[in-house]
Each structure stands twice: as C-alpha cells, then as structure tokens.
Amino acid sequence: MGFPQIYNTYFVAFIATVGGMLFGFDISSMSAIIGTNQYLIYFNYPTGLQQGAIGSALAAGSVLGSIIAGPISNRFGRKPSLFFACLWWLAGTAVQTATNGFGMLIAGRILNGVCVGITSSQVPVYLAEIAKKDKRGSLIVIQQLAIEWGILIMFFIGYGCSFIEGPASFRTAWGIQFVPCVLLLLGLPFIPESPRWLAKVDRGDEAVQILAKIQAGGNINDPLVVAEWEEITTILALERTALPGWRKFVYNGMWKRTLAGFTVQMWQQNSGANVMTYYVVYIFAMAGLTGNINLISSGVQYALFIVFTTVMFFYVDRTGRRTLLIYGALGMAICHFVVGGVLSAGEYVPGGVGGNPNVLIQVTGSKSAAVIAFCYLLIIIYALTLAPVAWIYAAEVWSLETRAAGMGISALGNWLFNFALGLYIPPGFINITWRMFIIFGVMCVLGAIQFYFTYPETCQKSLEEIEEMFAPGGPPAWKTKVGHSKLDRLVEEVRQKNYTVHDIKLGSIGHENNVLQEKV
C-alpha cells in the first residue's frame, strides 16, 4: 500500500518548495560566515579569485544539475527527480561539514549545487503543472519565498554560530543544512505526481484522476477538468509531431520560447541583486558598518526580502508579468546608479576596511546612509518584481513536451551567470570597486528593453494558450494583455453542452477556432 496523497495545492507547494529552501540555506551558509574570524583564519584569508571560486562553486554544480534535470524528470517523473536531487545534497553537506581545507569546501558546494540545479528547475515545472491558471503565479511565488526563508533562517543560524570558537563555528552552521533536506525527503511520498507528466507518458487514467482531485475535489466530469484535459490531450498530440532532439527547441517559433526562458533567468542574475545577497556584508562594510551591526543590518535586508515577496503572493496573479519585469528592472537600475555614484566619492582604504582585502573603499555620514537605504530599496524592488516573476515566467513559457528540459535550459541561464557573478564579484570589488554597480545598472536597462519587445503577457492564461502566443503569427509582445483566457470559454461550453472526460477519450469532441464543437 502506498502513502496517502494530499491534493491541496498549497500543501503540495509547501512540500515541493522545500527544494528552494535548500538554495537559500546554501546562500546564507556562506554570506553569514565569510566575514567571521573563524572562517578567515581557517581558510587563510581567501580573497579575490579564491573567494570567488568558493562562492561560485555552488553555481558550478548547479549548471551540471540543470543539464541533467530535464532528462531525469522526463524519464522518471517530477517527484523522483526531486528525490534524486536530495541525495546530492546529503553528500555535499557531509563533505562541507567535514572540510579540511579549500578544495574539500569547493567539492562539497559543487555537490550541493547539483541538487540546487535540479530542484531550481523542476520545482517550478511541477508547480506550474499542478496549478490552476489563476493561481499559478502565487504557487510559484512560494518557491521564491522558500528560498528567502532559507536565506534568512540560515543567516541567523550562521550569526548565532559565529559566537562558537574555532572551526566548530562554521561546521555547525553547515551541518544544520541536513535538516531541510530530510524534511523534503519525508514530505515527497505524500504529494501527487504531475498530471501533465502522467499524460505525457500515456498514463491518462491516473492523470485525469489526479487532475480532478487537484482542481475539482475528485469530480472528473467537472467542466474545468474536462476543458483542461481536452486542452492537454490536444496540445500533447500536436507536440508529438515535433522534431526530435535539440531541434524541437528552435522549430516553428520554439526559438522564441527558448530565448525567453533562458534570458529571463539570465537577466535575473545580471540585475545584480545577488551581489546584495551573497556579499552584502562587504557592501555594508563599505558603508561603515562593522561586526554584529553589519551582520544584523544584513539580516534586516533578508527580512525585507521576505516581507515584500509575501506581498506579491497575493497580487502576482492580478498584475501582468511584463509590467513587473519592465518596471522592476528600471527601478533596480536607478538604485545601482545611486549606490555606484555615492561609492565613487568614497575614501580608498589601503589594505582593506577592517583588514578585509576585498573591501577597499568606504563612505561615512550621509553617504553611508544613502548606500544602505538604496541597497534596501533595491532588494525591495527585486522582491516585488524580478525575484518571483523570473521563476514564474520561465516555468510558463515551455510546451509540455519540452517543459522539463526547457526549464533546465532556463535554470542553466540562471546558474551560468550566477557562477560568473560569484566568480568575478570579489575581484570586481578589488579592481573596479564602485564601477561594478554602474555595470549592473546598465544591464538592468538592457533587460527592460528585451522584456518590452520580446516577452508576451502570460498572466491568467493556461499553459496551452501560452503556446499559441509564441507560435508563428502570434501577437507582438507589447500588444498582449493580462487575462482574456480561452480556457474560460471552453469551460463554459463544456458546462452548457454537458461534455465529459469520456467524450474526449472517444474523440467525439472536435475543434473549430480553438473552441469546442457540439458532440457529433
């Protein structure tokens, strides 16, 4: 007898997004530790490229995880792919906790990264495939919230462990990373498999039953279930005529989706927000904060991150994806330009602020306050816009046949640029100092331009409808609007004509102008 299944979508999302919490834990497992004497002394004061290698090792593993995630998810299912990811996390955490030096630390973070690469791509896929169209954004926002809670919790665990003497300080903090992984392993057996994946592997009866339990309390002939199942089966039949291998990602307008899925994650990284999450203690040191005040101020930033992403949980499915991406990128650009401009007037400190060779400039007084304020404002804007919406959009744009591997491509865009950022930010603080913020500001402006011209609106549309928007002959991106879903019309027609899932299986429902016809 199998485990009992729970079909409440918010409970399912809560369990699945523990995978996102793993990502958050690993971010803070470094950001809260890298400024402590215990870490600096044990690892011989890593600077520049060496510290960059430690910071970017997670992303290097995540690149590999993103590459293998799609094939594993397509072959074995969304749930087994998450279970497989957990094994990598357990191994990586064990290696990090037992580290005896630079090489072992990097190896452990790479292993953890493989897990994060898989979960960061497949959790959004899973959530997108089980969600109703008008709740899809809020469910995927839970993934972003889980990342942020992981960052906050682990940051203050690291802060607490900073009072432990010697290497036990960071070993204890890194060892606690076992906890969320074990919780995910315990929760996975109780959530259902994706009905769209089951349909893809010709397990239609199971797929319909799960779809009905998620969407309509188990009533397989509910109009919403019938209409959605009809869309799934029709689109899947068309997709199976696609070209094999890599060509299905570029043929017949698919290149537009591949470009959007990859670049939305690329721009999320190139927005520069992760400078604030990975190396906020360095930036606040430039603003004159030291010791516990620096760490607590950094923790406040993570709390703001959570508060404002929580706001978007309630509003993201009412506001257009395009609007949030475009104005979010422009708002972040302004913050970067202000921070860079203020720091350009800072004092150069030979040998580094407080002896930290990665922090070579410092401002005081009103300039310090301006840097801190605009760092906080940047994170608030990011939490309201690019942080959640980039994951939502990346999960929405793919077809059923390409979604698992396609989301792997999206996550690859995230992790390739995350790796590059993690590697060059510490040397950047040393070599170009404040100019790095100007570069990120310019990147945000470039991202906003692409969002406007190439990203159609996907909010309140079914996953199958989104395919039509990217197809040849689809509307220009800047003319697309929120809502106006054809699925609503299909549901109404099913209700009026009393169609059932059985009618779909018999093939007695046809199409004309994308609306169901009467039964023959």
N, C-alpha and C positions, 0 to 999 in steps of 0.2 A: 504493500500500500504506500502510495506517495504522500508527500507532505500536503497539508491543506493549503489551498491557494487563496490569497486575498486579492480582490479585484478593485478595491478603492484606489483610484488613480493617484491620489495624493500620498497614500501609504506606499504604493508601489514606487512613486517618485522618491519618497524619503529614503527607502532602502537602496534604490539604484544609485542615488546621488551621493551615497557614502563614498563611491568611487571618486567623486570630485573632492570630497574632504581629504582624501589621500594626497591629492595635488596640493591643497592648501597647507596640509601638515608639512610637506617637504619644503615648500617655500619658506615657511617660518622656522623650520628646523635649522636653516642657515641664517636668515636675516636677524634672528634674535641672538645668534651665537657669535657671528663673525666679529663683533666688537668687544667680546669679553677677553680678559687676560688669559683665562684658562685655554681658550681656543688659540689665541695668538701665540702663546708661549709653546704649546704642544706642537703646533704645526709650523713653528719657526717664522712667525710673522709673514704669512703669504701676501704678496702684493701683485698688482698689475695682472699679467697674463696668468700667473699661477692661481691667484684668487679667482680670476675669470674662468679658469678651467674647472675649479671646484664648483663654482656657481652654475656653469653651463653643462656640467656632466649629466644632470637630470634631463635636460633638454636633448642631449645626445642620445640617451637611452629612449626618450620619448619619440624621437624620429624613427628608430627601429620599431618601437611599439606601434606607431601609426601605420607603418608599412605592412606589418603582419596582421593588423587588427581586422581589416576587411575580409581577407580570405578565411580567417578563422571564424569570424562572425557569420559569413555566408555558408560555411560548411557545417558548423556545429550549432549555430544559434546565438542569439544575443546574450542569453543568460550564461551559457558555458564559456563564452568569450570573457565575461567579467570574472568568472571563477578562475579561469586560466591566468588572468592578469594578477589576481591576488597571490598566486604562487610566486610570481616575480617580486612582489612587494615584500613578502615574508623573507625571501632570500636576501634582498637588498638591505632591508632593515637590520637583519642579523649581521651582515658584513659591516655596515656603518657603525653599529653599536660596538663591534669588536675591533674597530680600526686600530691599526698600529702605525699609521702614517698617511702621507699624501696619496699614494697610489691606491691603498685599500679604501680610503674615503671616496675617491672618484669611482672605483669599481662598484661600491655599494650604491652610490647615487645613480649610476648608469642602470643598474638592475631595477632600482625603484622607478627610473624613468620609463623602462619598457612597460611596466604596469600602468603608469600615468598615460602613456601614449595610447594604450588600448582603451582604458576607461574614458579618457577625454574625448575619444572619437565615438565609442559605441554606446555610452550612456545617453548622449543626445539623440542618437539614432533610435534607441529603444523608447525614450520618452516621446519623441515625435511620432512614432508608430502606434503608440497606445492612446494618444491624447485626442480629444475632440478638437476640431479646428479652432474653436473659440477659446480653448483653454491651453493650446499647445505652447504658446509663449510663456505663460505663467508656470507651466510644469518645467520647462527647460530653465527658467529663472531659478528654480530650486537647485539645479545643478550649480549655477553660479553662486548662490547663497551657501551651498555646502562647501565650495572652495573657500569662500570668505570666512565662514565659521572655522574651517580648518586652519586658515591663516591666523585668525585671532586667538583661538584656543592654544595652538602650538606656540604662538609668540609669547603668551604669558606663561606657558609651561617653561619655555626657554628662559624667560625672565626670572621665574622662580628658581630654576636650576642654576642660574648664574651666581647664586649665593652658596652653591656647593663648591668646595675646594677641589682643585685638581681636575684631571680628565673625567672623573665621575660626573662632573657638571654636564658636559655635552653628551656623554654616553647615556646618562639617564634620560635626557630630553629625546635623543634619537631612539632609544628603546621603547618609549611610550608610543611610537608610531605603529607598533604592533596592534594597538587597541582598535582603531577604526577598521583595519583590515579584517580582524577577527569578527567584528560586528557585521561587516558586509558578507562574509562567508556564512554567518549564521542566518542572515536575512534572505539570501538569494533563493533558497529552496521554497520560500513561501510566496514568491511573486510569479505571475504567469509569463509564458513565452510571448514574444511579439506576434500578434495575429497576422501581420503582414509578412513576417518571415515564414510563418507556417503556410500561408498561401503560396509563397514563392517556391517552397519545396513540396508543393502538391499535397499538403495535409489540410485540405479545405474544411473538412468537418470540424476539426479541432479549432481552426482559425475562426470559423463562424461562431462557435460556442464561446470562445474567449472574447471575441469582439462584442457579442451580445451581453456577456456578463460585465464587461467594462462600460459599455455605452448605454445599456438598457435593462440592467438588473436581470439579465438572462433571457429576455424575450427575443428570440432570433427573428421574429417577424415584425419587430418594431420598425416603423418607417425609416428611422435614421440608420438602423443596422442594415436593412435591405438596400437602401440607397448607397450607403458607403461600401457595402460588399459588392454591389454591382459596379461601382467605380473601380474598386480594387481589382476585380477579376478582368474587367475590360481593359484597363491600362496595362495590367500584367501581361495579358495576351498580346497586346501590341508591342510591349517592350521585348518580348521573347523573339521578335523578329530582328532585334538589333544585331549589329556586327559583334563578333566575339572579341575578347581580349581588350587591349587598350583603346581600340578604335571606337568602342561604344561610348567613350568619354569625350569624343570630338565630333561624331557624326550628327547630322540632322539637328543642328542647334545645340547639341550637348556641350559643345565647347564653351558656350555662354555660361552654362551652369558650372562647368569645371573651373572657369575663370572666376566666377563669383564665389564659389565655395572655397577656393584656395586663397583668393585675395582678401576676403573679409576677415579671415584669421590672420593673414599677413599684416593687414592694417591695424588690427587689434594690438599686435605686438609692436609695430612700428609707431604706434601712438605714444609710446614712451611711458605708459602708466606703470609698467613693470619695473622701471627704474625706481619708482616710489615704493613698490612692494618688496623688491629684492634688496635695494640699497638705501632705504630711507634713513637708516642710522648715519650713513655717510652724508646725505644731504642736510640732515638736521645738525650734524657736526659743523658743516659749512655755515649754518645759521647760528652757531654759537652754543648749541645745546650739548651738554656732556653728561656722562654717567647715567644714573637712573632717570633723570629728567628726559634725556634723549630717548631712552627705551620706552618710557611711559608715553611720551608725545608720539612716538611711532605707533604704539598700541592704540592711541586715540584715532589715528588715521585709519587703522583697520576696523575700528568700531564704526566710524563714519561710512566706510565701505559697506558694511552690513546694513546699516540703517537705511541708506538710500537705495540699495538694491532691493531691500524689502518693499520699499515704496513701489518699485517697478513691478513687483509681483502682482500688485493689484491693478496696474494701469497698462502694462506692456501690451495686452491684447486689445486695448482701446486706442492705442497710439500707433501710427504707422512705423514700420521698421525703417523705412527710408528717412523719415523725419528725424528719428532718434540718431541714426548713423551720421547723417549730414551735419546736423547742428551740434551733436556731441563732438565730432571731430574738430569743428571750427572753434567750439568753446575750449577744448583742450589745447588747441594751437595758441590761443591767446594766453592761457596760463603758462605754457612753456616759454613764450616770448618774454613775459614779465619776469619769470624766475631767472631766465638766462640774462636778461638785461640788468636785473638787480645784482646778480652774482658777478657780472662783468666789472662792477665798481668795487668788488671785494679786495681784501688785502691778501697778497701772496704770502704763504707761510712756509719757509724752507724747512724741510724735514717732516712736514705734515702737521695738521692740527692735532694737538694732544699726542704727538708722536705717531699718528697714523699716516703712513706714507701715501695712502690712497686719497687723502683729503688735503689739498694744497691751497685752497682759498677759504676765506672766512669773512662774513659780514656781521655787523653788530647793530644794535639800536633798531630804528625804524626799518632799515633794510632787512634785518634778520626777521622782524615780524612779517614783512611783506613776503619773504621767501616761504615761511611756514604757512601763512594764510593761503597763498596761491598753490602750494603743494596740496593742502587740504581741499581747496576748491577743485583742483584738477581731479582728485580722487572722487569727489562728489559727482562731478560731471561724468566721469568714466563709469561710476557705479550706476548712474541713471541711463547710460546710453551704450557705449561700445562693449562694456564688460558683459552684460547679459545678451545684448542683441546680436553680437557676432556669433555666439554659440547657437542662438535660435535660428538665425538666417542660414548658417552653414548646414544645419540639420534639415532645413525645409527645402532646399533647392534641388536635392537629388531625386532621381526616379527610384522606384522600388528595386529595380534590377541593379542599380548602381549605388544605392544609398550606403551600404556598409563600407564598401571600398571607397566610395566617393567621400564619405565623412572621414575616412582615413587620409585621403588627399587633403581635405580641409585641415585636419589636425596636423598633417605634415607641414602645411604652410605655417601653422602656429608654432610648431616646435623647431623648425629650421631657423626661423627668425628669433625665436626665444633663445635658441642656442647661440646665435650670432650676438644677440644683445648681451646675454650673460657673459660671453667671452670678451667683448670689447668695451663694456661699460667701465670696469675698473681701470683698464689702460686709458680709456677716454677721460676719466676723472683726472688722470695724471697729465695727459698730453694736450687735451683741448679744453679741459675744465668746463667753464660756463657755455662754451660754444655748442656743446652736446645738446643742450636744451633748445637752442635755435634750430638745430638739425631736426629734432623731434617735432618742433612746431611746424616746420616746412612739410614734414611727412604727413602730419595731420591734415594740412590744407590739401595736399595731393590726394589723400584718401577721400576727403569730402567731394572732390571733383569726380572721382570714379564712382562713388556712391550715387551721385546725381545722374550720371549719364548711363550707367550700365546695370543698376540694381532695381529690378521691378519690385513693386509692393507685394508682399506675401501675407500680410496680416489678415486673419479671418477668412482665409481660403483653404480648401482642402489640399492635401499633398498632391492629389491627382490633378487638381486645377492648376497648381503652380507649374506643372509640366507644360501646359499649354502656353503659359506666359513666356517661357523661354524658347518655344518652338519657332521655326521659321515663320514669319508673318505675324508674330506676336506683337503686342503694342510697344511703343517706345517706353523705356523705363520711367521717364519723367511724366508720363500721362497715366500711369497706373494709380489706383486708389485703394484705400482700405475697404474690405468687405466686398459686397456685390457677388456673393458666392453662388455658383451654380448648384452646389450641393443642396442648398436650401430649397431650390426649385425642384430638385429631384425628390427630396423628402416629401414635399407637398404633393407631388404627382403620385408617389407610392401610396401616400395616405388616401388620396382620392380614388385610386383605382385598385386598392387592396392587393398590391403585389406582395409576394412572399419570397423568401430565400429560395424556396423550391422552384419558383418561376425562373429565377436566374440560372439555377443548375440545369433546368430543362432547355435553357436557351430561348425561352419564349418571350424574352424582352429584347427589343431592338433599340437602335439609336437613330435619331434624326436631329441634327443640330444640337447634339450633346444633351438632349432631354429624352427621358424615357417615353417610348410609344405605348399605346394600349396593347394589351395581350392579343395575340392572333386568335 
